[in-house]
Amino acid sequence: MEDNEVGVGPWQGDPPTDPRYDPELLADGDRRNVVDRYRYWLHDAIVADLDQRRHAFHVAIENWQHDFNIGTVVRNANAFLAAEVHIVGRRRWNRRGAMVTDRYQHVRHHETIEAFLDWARAEGLPIVGIDNLPGSRPMETVTLPRRCVLLFGQEGPGLSEPARAACDELFSIAQYGSTRSINAGVASGIAMHAWIRAHAGAPPG
């Protein structure tokens, strides 16, 4: 395999008999962007294994203006193993930033903020808004709830008024420079990692 190639080449030696392995990947190599423990596994087998370990938090982002940060939010949600990602507003979103991680991450669409709120209430999940709004508490001083939905607004306007009103809690991320805000992709990674530090153990080897 050339040094600049991603992944691994064909399986060397007798192939494993575990049904989770993909015969085509074993024969041709696995160039996907997956961790080593999932090399050569079938896609459905990877998702099934992830589903046994998903964390108790969900992530939601508003999509009224076709936000380009959503792909990054989905990629972060996959990295930190969120239960689901919820797209509120437009169904279409730019998948380029997700780097194919949306194949392994459950993504649900809600046409309106009201529909999203109905779902969250039915699930008994508090909505935690992340935005640097007046009255927001510094996220660095609190512990995020174990079961919750982390809700992010769009680049620029942040959370919409109906979303702000629906939040059970509202937290901000400390910033020290001249820029008023950080984009939702970055903010989502910071917030998810804060949840991980509070509630998750070490990742599997």
C-alpha positions as CSV (number, residue, x, y, z in Angstrom):
1,M,0.0,0.0,0.0
2,E,1.3,3.5,-0.9
3,D,2.2,5.7,2.1
4,N,-0.5,8.3,1.1
5,E,-3.3,5.7,0.9
6,V,-5.9,5.7,3.6
7,G,-6.9,2.4,5.4
8,V,-5.6,-1.1,4.9
9,G,-5.1,-3.4,2.0
10,P,-6.5,-6.9,1.5
11,W,-6.6,-9.3,4.4
12,Q,-3.5,-11.4,4.7
13,G,-3.9,-15.0,5.5
14,D,-7.1,-17.0,6.1
15,P,-10.1,-14.7,6.3
16,P,-12.1,-14.5,9.6
17,T,-15.4,-16.4,9.8
18,D,-17.0,-13.7,12.0
19,P,-20.2,-12.6,10.1
20,R,-19.5,-9.0,10.9
21,Y,-16.7,-8.9,8.3
22,D,-17.4,-7.9,4.7
23,P,-16.0,-10.4,2.2
24,E,-15.5,-7.7,-0.4
25,L,-13.5,-5.5,2.0
26,L,-11.4,-8.5,3.1
27,A,-10.6,-9.2,-0.6
28,D,-10.0,-5.7,-1.8
29,G,-9.0,-3.7,1.3
30,D,-10.7,-1.2,3.5
31,R,-10.1,2.4,2.7
32,R,-12.8,3.9,4.8
33,N,-12.2,6.5,7.5
34,V,-13.0,4.1,10.4
35,V,-11.1,3.3,13.6
36,D,-9.0,0.1,13.5
37,R,-11.5,-2.0,15.5
38,Y,-14.0,-1.6,12.6
39,R,-11.6,-2.5,9.8
40,Y,-13.2,-4.8,7.3
41,W,-16.6,-4.8,9.1
42,L,-19.9,-4.5,7.3
43,H,-21.5,-1.1,7.5
44,D,-24.6,-2.4,9.2
45,A,-22.4,-4.3,11.7
46,I,-20.6,-1.1,12.7
47,V,-23.9,0.8,13.2
48,A,-25.3,-2.0,15.3
49,D,-22.2,-2.0,17.5
50,L,-22.3,1.7,17.9
51,D,-26.0,1.5,18.8
52,Q,-25.1,-0.6,21.8
53,R,-22.9,2.1,23.2
54,R,-24.5,5.4,22.2
55,H,-24.5,8.1,24.9
56,A,-27.5,9.6,26.5
57,F,-27.3,13.1,24.9
58,H,-28.8,14.3,21.6
59,V,-27.6,17.2,19.4
60,A,-29.9,19.5,17.5
61,I,-29.2,22.4,15.2
62,E,-31.5,24.8,13.5
63,N,-31.3,24.9,9.7
64,W,-33.3,27.9,8.4
65,Q,-30.6,29.3,6.1
66,H,-28.9,26.2,4.9
67,D,-26.1,26.3,7.5
68,F,-22.8,24.9,6.3
69,N,-21.8,24.0,9.9
70,I,-24.2,21.1,10.0
71,G,-21.8,18.6,8.5
72,T,-19.2,19.4,11.2
73,V,-21.9,19.0,13.9
74,V,-22.8,15.6,12.5
75,R,-19.1,14.6,12.4
76,N,-18.6,15.7,16.0
77,A,-21.7,13.8,17.0
78,N,-20.3,10.7,15.5
79,A,-16.9,11.2,17.2
80,F,-18.5,11.6,20.6
81,L,-21.2,9.0,19.9
82,A,-24.4,11.1,20.4
83,A,-27.7,9.2,20.4
84,E,-29.0,11.2,17.5
85,V,-28.6,14.5,15.5
86,H,-31.7,16.5,14.9
87,I,-32.0,18.9,12.0
88,V,-34.6,21.6,12.7
89,G,-35.9,23.5,9.7
90,R,-34.8,22.7,6.1
91,R,-34.4,19.0,5.4
92,R,-31.4,19.6,3.0
93,W,-28.0,20.2,4.5
94,N,-24.5,20.2,3.2
95,R,-23.0,16.8,3.9
96,R,-19.5,17.5,2.7
97,G,-18.3,18.5,6.2
98,A,-19.7,15.3,7.7
99,M,-17.0,13.3,5.8
100,V,-19.4,10.3,5.4
101,T,-19.9,10.1,9.2
102,D,-23.7,10.6,8.6
103,R,-23.7,6.9,7.4
104,Y,-22.9,5.9,11.0
105,Q,-24.9,8.5,12.9
106,H,-28.6,8.6,13.3
107,V,-30.0,11.9,11.9
108,R,-33.6,12.9,12.3
109,H,-35.4,15.8,10.7
110,H,-38.1,18.1,12.3
111,E,-39.8,20.6,10.0
112,T,-40.4,23.2,12.8
113,I,-39.1,24.1,16.2
114,E,-42.6,23.1,17.5
115,A,-42.3,19.6,16.1
116,F,-38.8,19.3,17.6
117,L,-40.1,20.4,21.0
118,D,-43.0,17.9,20.9
119,W,-40.5,15.2,20.3
120,A,-38.2,16.3,23.1
121,R,-41.1,16.6,25.6
122,A,-42.4,13.1,24.6
123,E,-38.9,11.7,25.3
124,G,-38.6,13.6,28.6
125,L,-35.4,15.3,27.5
126,P,-34.4,18.8,28.7
127,I,-33.3,21.2,26.0
128,V,-29.9,22.8,26.7
129,G,-29.3,25.8,24.5
130,I,-25.7,26.7,23.7
131,D,-25.4,30.4,22.8
132,N,-23.7,33.5,24.2
133,L,-26.9,35.3,25.0
134,P,-27.6,37.6,27.9
135,G,-28.5,35.5,30.9
136,S,-26.5,32.4,29.7
137,R,-24.5,30.7,32.4
138,P,-20.9,29.9,31.7
139,M,-20.7,26.2,30.6
140,E,-17.4,25.9,32.3
141,T,-19.1,26.3,35.7
142,V,-21.8,23.7,35.4
143,T,-22.2,20.0,34.7
144,L,-24.4,19.2,31.7
145,P,-27.4,17.0,32.3
146,R,-26.8,13.3,31.5
147,R,-30.0,13.0,29.5
148,C,-30.5,16.1,27.3
149,V,-30.5,17.7,23.9
150,L,-27.8,20.2,23.1
151,L,-29.4,22.8,20.9
152,F,-27.4,25.1,18.6
153,G,-28.4,28.0,16.4
154,Q,-27.2,29.1,13.1
155,E,-24.0,30.9,12.2
156,G,-24.6,34.6,12.8
157,P,-28.1,34.9,14.3
158,G,-27.6,32.0,16.8
159,L,-30.7,30.4,18.3
160,S,-34.0,31.7,17.0
161,E,-36.4,33.3,19.4
162,P,-38.8,30.3,19.6
163,A,-35.7,28.1,20.3
164,R,-34.5,30.4,23.0
165,A,-37.9,30.4,24.7
166,A,-38.0,26.6,24.6
167,C,-34.6,26.0,26.3
168,D,-34.8,24.6,29.8
169,E,-31.2,25.8,30.4
170,L,-29.0,28.2,28.4
171,F,-25.2,28.0,28.6
172,S,-22.4,30.0,26.9
173,I,-18.8,29.1,26.0
174,A,-16.1,31.3,27.4
175,Q,-14.3,33.4,24.8
176,Y,-11.2,35.6,25.3
177,G,-10.6,37.3,21.9
178,S,-12.2,40.0,19.8
179,T,-14.7,37.9,17.9
180,R,-18.3,38.0,19.2
181,S,-19.0,34.3,18.6
182,I,-17.6,31.0,17.4
183,N,-19.4,28.9,14.7
184,A,-21.8,26.1,15.6
185,G,-19.4,23.4,14.4
186,V,-16.8,24.4,16.8
187,A,-19.3,25.1,19.6
188,S,-20.8,21.7,19.2
189,G,-17.5,20.0,19.6
190,I,-16.7,21.9,22.8
191,A,-20.1,21.2,24.3
192,M,-20.1,17.5,23.4
193,H,-16.7,17.1,24.9
194,A,-17.9,18.8,28.1
195,W,-20.6,16.2,28.3
196,I,-18.0,13.4,27.7
197,R,-15.8,14.7,30.4
198,A,-18.7,14.7,32.9
199,H,-20.4,11.4,32.0
200,A,-18.4,9.1,29.7
201,G,-15.7,6.6,30.5
202,A,-12.6,5.8,28.4
203,P,-13.4,4.9,24.8
204,P,-13.1,1.2,23.7
205,G,-9.7,0.0,22.8
